[in-house]
């Protein structure tokens, strides 16, 4: 790929003031609520959201929606030791070779721990270590491989992998599960970079299923975000290269709209952007991503009123094509962050662009 611009030239669509799209998931005066992820069950309606009561470290909160994110339950009862979570939680659906469906929640730093539900989120196990290793934002993503195994990705900078506490350059790792998420392998290093601090990897599979892209935050703040590709189900990866400014952000998460376009949600860290530090989405195609092009649109989902403390995004696509994006942020000036969803379709973005 050619040297990438630090800004972008594609249109910016602003949904910030379209309050009819916004749903409050949780809000508590004086309490920091942050870093949510969601999972949508196979019925296309049941959705869970998990997040900490603090910046990363903090007691985990779990909520359920039975109407695809339009309304949310009260905070659900959870095991007592979920209050000991040290890192941002992440929630995933996994299915084993016998067809048993599970929900799993990871909580990182040392050691990485996991909770399991085998009744679609009604009851949960306590958080338990999955091995003698740690990591940061573990697991930033989790993907089912063609052979039925699961691959989960995270990063570490030397402090937590073996609990040594000494910061070095970041390495992105994967772990594998052959039994539907119950047990996991030891970490394998995937990519690193001599200058960039690569972290928080998000995974996107190509439409033909043969290539996996891994989009990574660049935490030295000197370069754009990066991407690496694998054509052998994550066993080997291409040399990481810079993404365009339009895709520069933190905590990439991508889904496909019904028409095949790709929607990726991030915290905007583009060096030259009018929405720096806000919650934004990128709309383009797999080919745009693979060929290092800017894409079609940038979308501001919500204005963050304090620095760049927002947008560890969660994305779900409903059966009707509605995209439900959920995250935390300082949505009200002078108040602690709270959890918000924004709902849209790519057709609605096209209409906004034409207008």
C-alpha positions in Angstrom: 0.0 0.0 0.0 1.1 3.6 -0.7 1.8 6.0 2.1 -1.5 6.8 3.7 -3.0 10.2 4.4 -3.3 11.4 8.0 -6.7 12.9 7.3 -9.5 11.9 4.9 -11.5 13.3 1.9 -14.6 11.1 2.0 -18.0 12.7 3.1 -18.8 13.0 6.8 -22.4 12.2 7.9 -23.4 13.5 11.3 -26.0 11.6 13.3 -25.2 13.3 16.6 -28.4 15.3 16.9 -30.7 12.6 15.6 -32.0 11.6 19.0 -34.7 9.3 17.6 -31.9 6.9 16.8 -30.5 6.9 20.4 -31.4 4.5 23.2 -30.0 4.8 26.7 -28.8 1.4 27.9 -27.6 2.5 31.3 -26.9 5.7 33.1 -26.1 6.4 36.8 -25.4 9.9 38.1 -21.9 10.2 39.5 -20.9 6.6 38.3 -18.5 6.0 35.5 -20.0 3.3 33.1 -17.7 2.3 30.3 -16.4 -0.1 27.7 -19.4 -2.3 26.7 -19.7 -5.1 24.3 -22.8 -6.8 23.1 -23.9 -10.2 21.7 -27.1 -10.8 19.6 -28.6 -14.3 19.9 -29.9 -16.4 17.0 -33.5 -15.2 17.5 -32.5 -11.8 16.2 -34.1 -10.1 19.3 -32.3 -11.2 22.5 -29.2 -9.1 23.1 -26.9 -8.9 26.1 -24.6 -6.0 27.0 -21.7 -6.3 29.6 -19.6 -3.4 30.9 -17.6 -2.3 33.9 -18.5 0.2 36.6 -15.3 2.2 36.2 -12.7 2.9 33.5 -11.8 -0.7 32.5 -11.2 -2.1 36.0 -14.4 -2.5 38.0 -17.5 -4.6 38.9 -19.1 -6.0 35.8 -22.7 -5.1 34.9 -24.9 -7.3 32.7 -28.2 -6.3 31.0 -30.5 -8.0 28.5 -32.8 -6.7 25.8 -35.7 -8.8 24.5 -36.5 -6.4 21.6 -33.2 -6.1 19.8 -31.9 -3.2 21.9 -35.0 -0.9 22.0 -35.5 -1.4 25.7 -33.2 -2.9 28.4 -33.7 -4.8 31.6 -32.6 -3.7 35.0 -29.0 -4.8 35.9 -29.1 -8.6 36.1 -27.8 -10.7 39.0 -24.2 -12.0 38.3 -21.7 -14.1 40.3 -20.1 -12.3 43.2 -16.5 -12.5 41.8 -17.5 -10.5 38.7 -16.9 -7.5 41.0 -13.2 -8.4 40.9 -12.8 -7.8 37.2 -9.5 -6.0 36.4 -10.2 -5.1 32.7 -12.8 -4.4 30.1 -15.1 -7.4 29.6 -16.0 -8.9 26.2 -18.9 -11.2 25.4 -19.1 -13.8 22.6 -21.3 -16.6 21.3 -19.5 -20.0 20.8 -20.8 -23.4 19.6 -19.1 -26.7 20.0 -18.9 -29.7 17.7 -22.0 -31.2 19.3 -24.0 -28.1 18.7 -24.0 -26.9 22.4 -24.3 -23.1 22.4 -22.5 -21.1 25.0 -22.0 -17.4 25.9 -18.6 -16.6 27.3 -17.3 -13.4 28.9 -13.5 -12.7 29.1 -11.8 -10.4 31.6 -8.2 -9.6 31.1 -4.9 -8.6 32.7 -3.2 -11.3 34.8 -4.5 -13.9 34.6 -7.1 -13.8 31.8 -10.4 -15.1 33.3 -13.6 -16.3 31.7 -17.2 -16.8 32.7 -19.6 -19.2 30.9 -23.3 -19.5 30.4 -24.9 -22.6 28.8 -28.5 -21.4 29.1 -28.3 -18.3 26.9 -27.3 -15.9 29.7 -29.8 -16.9 32.4 -27.1 -18.3 34.7 -23.3 -17.8 34.7 -20.2 -19.3 36.2 -17.8 -17.2 38.3 -14.8 -15.7 36.5 -12.1 -18.4 36.3 -8.5 -18.4 34.8 -8.2 -19.9 31.4 -4.4 -20.4 31.7 -1.3 -19.1 33.3 -1.1 -16.0 31.2 -2.4 -12.5 31.0 -3.1 -9.8 28.5 -4.7 -6.4 27.7 -8.2 -6.0 26.3 -8.5 -9.8 26.4 -10.2 -10.9 24.2 -10.5 -8.0 21.8 -12.1 -10.3 19.2 -13.2 -13.9 18.8 -13.9 -15.6 15.5 -15.0 -19.1 14.4 -12.5 -20.7 12.1 -13.5 -23.0 9.1 -12.7 -26.1 11.0 -15.0 -25.2 13.9 -12.2 -24.0 16.3 -12.4 -20.5 17.8 -9.6 -17.9 17.6 -9.5 -15.1 20.1 -7.1 -12.2 19.8 -5.5 -9.8 22.3 -2.3 -7.9 23.0 0.3 -7.5 25.7 3.2 -5.1 26.2 5.3 -7.4 28.4 3.6 -6.5 31.7 0.9 -9.1 32.0 1.6 -12.1 29.7 3.7 -13.8 32.3 3.0 -11.2 35.1 6.5 -9.7 34.8 5.4 -6.1 35.0 8.0 -4.7 32.6 6.7 -2.6 29.7 8.1 -3.4 26.2 6.7 -3.1 22.7 3.3 -4.5 22.1 2.7 -7.9 20.5 -0.6 -9.2 19.2 -1.4 -12.8 20.3 -4.1 -15.4 19.6 -5.4 -18.3 21.6 -7.4 -21.2 20.2 -10.3 -23.4 21.5 -11.2 -26.8 20.1 -14.1 -27.5 22.4 -16.5 -24.6 21.9 -14.8 -22.1 24.2 -14.5 -24.2 27.3 -10.7 -24.5 27.2 -8.0 -22.4 25.4 -4.5 -22.9 24.2 -1.4 -20.9 25.3 -0.9 -17.6 23.5 0.9 -17.6 20.1 2.4 -14.3 18.9 1.0 -13.0 15.6 2.3 -9.6 14.7 4.4 -6.7 16.1 6.0 -3.6 14.6 9.4 -1.9 15.3 7.9 1.6 15.5 4.1 1.3 16.0 2.4 0.1 19.2 -0.1 -2.3 17.8 -3.0 -3.4 20.0 -6.7 -4.1 20.5 -7.0 -6.3 17.3 -10.4 -6.5 15.6 -11.1 -9.2 13.1 -13.1 -9.1 9.8 -13.5 -12.0 7.4 -13.7 -11.4 3.6 -17.0 -12.0 1.8 -15.6 -15.1 0.2 -14.5 -16.4 3.6 -10.9 -17.0 2.5 -9.1 -14.0 4.1 -9.2 -12.5 7.6 -8.2 -8.9 8.2 -6.9 -7.8 11.6 -7.3 -4.1 12.2 -5.2 -2.6 15.1 -5.1 0.5 17.2 -1.7 2.3 17.0 -1.1 3.5 20.5 2.2 5.5 20.0 -0.1 8.1 18.3 2.6 8.7 15.7 1.1 6.6 12.9 -2.3 5.6 11.5 -4.0 2.4 12.5 -2.7 -0.8 11.0 -4.0 -3.8 9.2 -2.6 -7.3 8.6 -4.1 -10.2 6.6 -4.2 -14.0 6.9 -5.2 -16.4 4.2 -4.6 -19.6 6.3 -7.1 -19.1 9.1 -4.8 -17.0 11.3 -1.8 -19.3 11.2 0.4 -16.7 9.5 -0.1 -13.0 8.9 1.1 -10.4 6.4 3.4 -7.5 7.4 1.2 -4.9 9.1 0.7 -1.8 7.0 -0.9 1.6 7.8 -4.6 2.1 7.1 -6.0 5.3 5.6 -6.7 8.2 8.0 -10.4 7.4 7.4 -9.9 4.1 9.3 -7.6 5.4 12.0 -9.2 4.8 15.4 -9.3 2.6 18.4 -11.0 -0.7 19.0 -12.2 -1.5 15.5 -15.2 -3.7 15.2 -16.8 -4.5 11.8 -20.0 -6.0 10.5 -21.5 -6.4 7.0 -24.7 -4.7 6.0 -27.2 -6.7 4.0 -26.0 -5.1 0.7 -22.4 -6.3 1.4 -20.9 -3.0 2.5 -18.7 -3.1 5.6 -19.4 -0.9 8.6 -16.6 -0.4 11.2 -17.0 1.4 14.4 -14.2 3.1 16.2 -13.1 5.9 18.6 -11.9 8.5 16.1 -8.1 8.9 16.4 -7.5 10.2 12.9 -4.7 12.8 13.1 -6.6 15.3 11.0 -10.3 15.0 11.7 -13.0 17.4 12.7 -14.5 14.6 14.9 -11.3 13.6 16.7 -12.1 11.8 20.0 -15.7 11.2 19.0 -17.6 8.0 18.3 -17.5 7.4 14.6 -18.2 4.7 12.0 -16.6 4.0 8.6 -18.6 2.6 5.6 -16.9 1.0 2.6 -16.2 -2.3 1.0 -13.9 -5.2 1.7 -12.0 -4.2 -1.4 -11.5 -0.7 0.1 -10.1 -2.3 3.2 -7.9 -4.8 1.3 -6.6 -2.2 -1.1 -6.0 0.6 1.4 -8.7 2.9 0.0 -10.5 5.6 2.0 -14.0 4.0 1.6 -17.4 5.7 1.1 -18.4 7.6 4.2 -17.4 8.5 7.7 -20.3 8.8 10.2 -20.2 10.6 13.5 -22.5 8.5 15.8 -22.1 10.7 18.8 -20.1 13.8 20.0 -17.9 12.9 23.0 -17.5 16.0 25.2 -14.3 15.0 27.1 -11.1 14.3 25.2 -11.1 10.8 23.6 -12.6 8.8 26.5 -15.3 7.0 24.6 -16.2 4.3 22.0 -15.2 0.8 22.8 -17.8 -0.2 20.3 -20.2 -3.1 20.0 -22.0 -3.7 16.7 -24.9 -6.0 15.8 -26.9 -6.4 12.6 -30.6 -7.2 13.0 -32.6 -9.4 10.6 -34.1 -6.2 9.0 -30.6 -4.7 8.3 -30.7 -2.3 11.2 -27.2 -1.8 12.7 -27.3 -1.4 16.5 -24.1 0.3 17.7 -23.5 0.5 21.4 -20.8 2.2 23.5 -19.9 4.5 26.3 -18.9 8.1 26.3 -19.1 11.5 27.9 -22.3 12.2 26.1 -23.4 14.9 28.6 -20.9 17.7 29.3 -19.6 17.6 32.9 -21.1 14.2 33.7 -19.6 10.7 34.0 -19.8 8.5 30.9 -22.9 6.3 30.2 -23.9 3.6 27.8 -25.8 4.5 24.6 -27.0 2.7 21.5 -27.4 4.3 18.0 -29.5 2.6 15.4 -29.2 3.1 11.6 -29.1 1.4 8.2 -26.7 2.0 5.4 -29.7 3.0 3.2 -30.4 5.8 5.6 -26.8 6.9 5.4 -27.1 7.0 1.6 -30.2 9.2 2.0 -28.3 11.5 4.3 -25.4 11.7 1.9 -27.8 12.6 -1.0 -29.4 15.3 1.1 
